[in-house]
Amino acid sequence: MKKISLVIFAAGLSSRFGRPKLLEEIGGKKIIEILFEKVAVIPFFKKYIVVRENDQMIKSIIPGEFIILENPHPQSGMSESVKIGIRSAFENSDGVMMIPGDQPLVTVKHLKDVINEFESSEYGIVATSCDNEIRNPAIFSIRYYKDLMEISGDSGGRGLFEKYKNDLKTVELDDCRMLEDLDYPDDLFKLKNLYNILGKGGPAHIPNTDIDNVSFVSALKLFSETPWKKINSVRVFAGKSSGLISAENVTSPIDYPSYRKSAMDGYAIDSVIFDSTEKFPIPLRIVGRVTAGKTEIKLENHDECVEIFTGGEIPAHADCVIKYEDAKRHGNIIKIGRMFKKGENIVEVGEDFRKDNLILKSGEIIRPAHISALSECMIKTVNVFKKIRISVISTGDELYGSGISGKIPDSTQPLLVNWLNKNYMVGIGRGICKDDVEEIKNRVVECSRDSDIIVITGGSGKSDHDLVRKALDKISKPVFNGVRIKPGKTITLYDMDGIPVFSISGLPVAALISLIHFINLFVEIMTGYREDNKIPGTLEAQISSNPSNTTIYIAMVEKDENGYRINPLPGKISGKISALLAGNAYIVIAEGKHIYKKGDFLEAYKGEW
């Protein structure tokens, strides 16, 4: 058996995160402690951890079986930690597994799979692959000691994957989200959600939990803890990415601008002329002309200037630009009537973006400004999440178009489909099914071939006439059956091989209101994008909750000089489209005895329906 040692890298400066990220807590445990627990069950030959010099907080929680190595120069990048780690780990080992300390989601199974592949093959490098990308965790053979000792910067050992691809074996990761790491504070919320799904090796359902008629809070928790199929990413042209969700952090590969340029049309001069004269106007001779772009022209003497246009490179020996209207021109001579400062009307190198500046965060909606920035920084493509495809099926013999004798128009499906149609999401109308178990089942199976979520309206109750649950019981397993929420209490969720299948009310408003939170939560879990749709305001009328249900009100929110005013609409709303036309927001009041009076301050959610 080969001797394989482990090196965990925990010496990063956490400069982008702003505080020691490995000490953040997920599920009541520090991130680095989660990784310690996972590697504890694997029989490594020796275990090492590289930390910053004098990092007592990390050192105090490192298990005793680890050999602690200190990195006195963490600012030198990942390569310095790699060299420190392998210098010790390769003393008596055949291979070394390298793991970053901020990957708490990687599973014990995957680590063992990488180790088994290294032990059973003759490959010198065994690494993790996912979505055509090769990553850590990886094991390097002793024969790559010299190569690893020669790396530089922040690349770690990744450069060796391509260089020695003929001696590389990869182990495919079942779910790329296992490699999510922690770079920015906003990443923490996403990591916590994913930990519930992936970090423990599977769903975190509480044994023997009653899944019938659950609370709204419990329903959201059960939904977030179910291991749904991931949403894959795809690389697209940056100019076509507006409105999609970024699947990667994008940094500038260059300084922009890459050269000093003029901010306007005028004349480039050397401001030193103002240090030697008090006489105005000062005459300068025009010795060249610079249009947009770079130039070889330079000023040879202080009494010279260059005509320049917006975007043109500032000539050598020039340090400010005079607007046309601040100079008088006679042939090739201009006269300046006031003093100018060094740097005036000049855009300096990197003034817009410095190399390695963050342009776009993973989980962020790509806006036109992002696309402009990507263009400036010469980034042609960006990795985005594929649009989330949500199929909507209506059921009921009573619906017009069911093929029976239905006379009632189906107003629910078009409402949901069009609400779901966003830049990053696609709502797909899949027609009407009769009240027939086999027809409903077959339609759901058909939709599952190209859908990320399936929504079925109507037939969601428990009577003999409501057949949706009977159909879904044949092809999927329930996550919860009914939620204590009004309107929309019949909402039920099934897991069909990793695809969420919702059975919801056939009444349009009840259907939409009960579904909104789950769709938004799904988007957040899968992509990291969290919609900021809360509106804090003052209540215009008294409302109360049902002690046994979460209650939802449609409301009209308007803004005046004192802020937002939230006016809840009276009456039952489950089937009233007019309520959606009259309101632009909704209020969620948790179950329990709650009374909110006029003038109370609370939060509403944007409706956008």
Protein Blocks (a to p, Z undefined) as FASTA:
>chain_A
ZZddddddfkbgklmnopafklpceehiafklmmmmmmmmpccfbdcddddehilklmmm
gcfkbccdddfblmnojklmmmmmmmmmmmmpcbdcdddfklmkbcfklmmmmmmmmmmm
cbfbdcddeehiacddddddfklmmmmmmgghjlojmlmmmmmmmlcccdddfblklmpc
cfbfklmmmmmmmmmmmmnopacbdehiafehiafklmmmmmmmpccdddddddddfklm
goiacfbdcddfbdcdfbdcdfbdcddddfklmmmccbdcdddddfbdcdedddfbdcfb
fkbccdddehiacdehiabdcdfklpccehjaccdfbdcdehiapacehklpcghiafbd
ghiacdfklmmmmmmnopabdcdddddddddddedjkbghilpabfbdcfklmmmmmmmm
cfkbccddebjadddfklmmmmmmmmmmmpcbdcdeehiambfklmklmmmmmmpccfbg
cjaddehklpccddeehiacddddfbfklmmmmmmmmmmmmmmmmnopacdfbdcdddfb
dcdddfkbccdddddddddfkbccddddedjfklmmklmmmpcbdcdddedjddddehia
cddddfkZZ
